[in-house]
Amino acid sequence: MADLFDMRIGGAGWHLTSHLIAIAALFVACFAITGYITFRDDSVPPAALETDQSADDDLKVDNVTAKSLDVSGASALAGTLAVTGATTVGGTLRSKGLLSGALYNTVEVVTADNVITAAEAGTVYIINDADHTATLPTATEALIGSKFKFIVSTADATDIDIDGNDANQCLFGYVMMTKEAEKAVHFVQAAAGSNSKIQLDGTTTGGESGGTGDTAGPSELEFTCVAAAVTGTDTDCWFVTGTLHGSGTLATPFSA
């Protein structure tokens, strides 16, 4: 008995079923490529398949692996971002969670005066210069959250200044001060609005390195850029914390 779907026209025979399946498969493939059919939720939208999207396009993509990805404007990322290779961020990168490894990523030994730029945020400076001036970038909104750390490694400081580079004298915070002859810790605090730098003289205001024979450890300071709202002033500021090792009658290292 002949197949119901076998047909002959003008002596030529063909099987209708196989041809219908082939035609259906062709339609599915075409629609899938153009984005009209998706096979799972949150698949790549049609615009993402274009080689050159408009700058005004809003794209939502899921599980994307790309050799090169350029993003401009505000972007929201949910999930894990894994980056292999060099990455350049041309603006402020903010995270609602922890940016692993991004707190400090560079260590630099300095032996001469140092004018620090915003691009150097996340650097630990090992000061091997007894008479040293380090000038921070001015605290601005773009730098909020940025950190710089200073560790004194020279035999003993004689005049180490870390300048907040701020005409509004918006440098504040607190430090713990110790000295070899005492077990006590001295707490020094300074409010915003009256200080613009930290001065270490190697004795009363700290700056000893905690070298051979010392048990207190080296003098260390951290500067974090914070928003004006945190300080109660009209400007963004540098917030200072640290531990200083000194001698004699200890005094505040905060200075105008």
N, C-alpha and C positions, 0 to 999 in steps of 0.2 A: 504494500500500500504506500502510495507516495506521501511524503511529509506534507502536512497541511500548509506549511509555509514555503515549500518548494514551488517556484514559479518558472515558467518558460515563456519567453517573449521572442517571437521570430526565430525559434530554434535555439536561443541562448538560454542557459539555465543558471539560476543563482538562488542562494539561500537567504530568505528575508530576515530570519532571526539574527544571523551573524552580522548582517549589515546594519540592522537596527541597533544592536549593541555597540558596534563601532561608531555609529553616528552619535549615540548618547554619550559615549566616552569622550568624543571630540568636543561636544558642547560643555561637558563638565570641566574639561581641561581649560577651555577658553575662558569660561566664567571665573574659574579659580585664579587664573593669571591676572585678570582685570580687577579682581577684588570683590566680585559680586557674590562669591561663595567662599565661606571660611569653614575650616574643618575643626576649629577649636576656638574658645573664647579668647578675646584680647589678641587676636592674630594681628599681624602687621597690616595697617590700613593702606588703601590704594595710594595715598599721597606719599607714603614712605618708600614706595617702589620707584618713584620718580628719581631721576638722577639729579635734579635741581629743584628743590622745594622752595616755595615762597617764604620770605622771612616772616610772614604773618601766620604761617601754618602752625596749628597746635597738633602735635602728634603724640599718640599714646602707643608705646610699643612694649613688648614683653619678651624677655629672654633673647636679647640681641647680642650677637657676636660680630664685631666690626673690626676691620683692619685700621680704619681711620674714622673718627667721630668728631665733628665740629658742632659745638653747641653755643649759641649766642642768646643772651637774655636770661631771664629767670627760669630755672628748671627744677623740677621736683623729682627726687629719686627715692623710690621705696624698694628696699631690699639691699643686696650686696653689690658693691661696685668693685670689680677686680681690674686693676690696671697693670699691664706689663709694658715696660718701656718708659721713655721720658714723657712727662705730662706738664703742660704749661697752663696755668690758670691766670687769665688776664682780668682779674677783678677779685672781689671778696668771695671766699669759699666759706660757707657757714654749714655747721653740722648740728643736728638735734641730738646726735649721739656722739660716741667717741671716735675721733679720727686717729686710728691706730698708727703710732710712729710719727705723728705730725707735730708733737709738742716741741721737741728739739731734734733737729736733723743735721746740724753742722757744729763742729768744734773748731775754734780758731785760736791759735796762740798769738797774742799781740805784744809787740815790743816797742811800739811807738804810739803817739796819739792817734786816735781812731774816730773818724766821722762815720757814723753808722747810717745806712739807708733803710728804708722800709722793706726793701726786697730781702734784707738779711734777717728778717724775723724768724725766730726759731733757732738762733745761734747761741752757743755757749762760748763766751770769751774767757780764755785763760790769760790773765794779765801778768806778764813777766816784765814789768816796767815800773820801777819804784815811784817815778814822777810821771804820772800818766793822766791824760784827759780823754774820756770817751764821751762823745756827743750823740745822744739818741735822736732819732727822727721826731719831729713834732707829733704829739698825740693827736690823731684825727679819727673821724668815724670809720674810715677805711681800715684803720689799724686795730680797731677794737678786738680784743682777744689775743693780739700778738704778744709774744714774750721774748725777753732777752735775759740771759743769765751771765753773771760775772763772778769769776773765782780768782782770788789773789794767789799767785804762785811765786811771786818775787820774794826774796829773803824777808823783807819787811817794807811796807809802803812808807814813803815819806810824804807824798802828796798825790793821792789818786782821787780824781774828780770824775763823777758820772753825771753829766749835765742833761737835764730833761728837755733842754732846747725849747723852753716855753716862757714867753713874756708874762703870762698870767700866773706864773709860779705854781702851777698845778701839779705838784709832785707830793704824794702823801703816802702813809702806810705805817709800818712798824717793823722794828728789828729786835732781835735778841742779842745781847752783848755779854761776852764772857772774858775773863782774864785768868791767867795761869795760877795766880796766887789765891784765887777764891773759887769756892764751889758754887756760889750764887750766880743766878742769871739776871741780868739787868734788862728791863723792858723799856724800849724807847718808842714813842708814838708821835706822829706829826700829822696835823690836819692839812687839808688842801687849802691853797690860797696864800701861803707864806713861804713856800720852799720851791726851789727850782733845781737843786742838785744835791748829790751825796758827796761828802768830802771825807776821805779817810787819810789820817795822818800817821798811821802805823802805831799809834799809842792810844791816846784817850778816845779818839773817835773810831778806833778799829782799823783793820787793814793788815794785821799780822797774818803771816801765811800759815801758821801752825806747822812749821817745819820740824826738823830734828829736835827732839826733846820736848816739844809741845804736845799736849794731849787733847787740846780743845778743837783741833782741826782748823782748816783754812777759813778765811773770811769769804763769805759768799752772799750775793745779792741777786734778786730776781725782780725784773720790771715788767708789769703787765699793763697794757693799754686798756682803760675802762671808760665807759660812757659818762657823759656829764651828769646824767641822772643818778649815777652811783655816788658821785662826789658831793652833790648838792650845789654845784657851781654851774656856770654857763659854758664850760669848756670840757672837752675830753681830757683825761689826765693819765699820768703814770702812777700806778699803785706799786709800792715797794715792799718786799718782804725779804728777810734774810737773817743770817747769823754772822756776827762780827766778833773777831778775836782781838782784844786790845790789852792795854796795861795802864797803870796809873789811875787817876780819877776819871772814870769813864764819862763821856759826854755825848750828846746827840750828834750823829753824822749828818742830819738834815740841815740844809743851809740855803739861804736866799741867793 
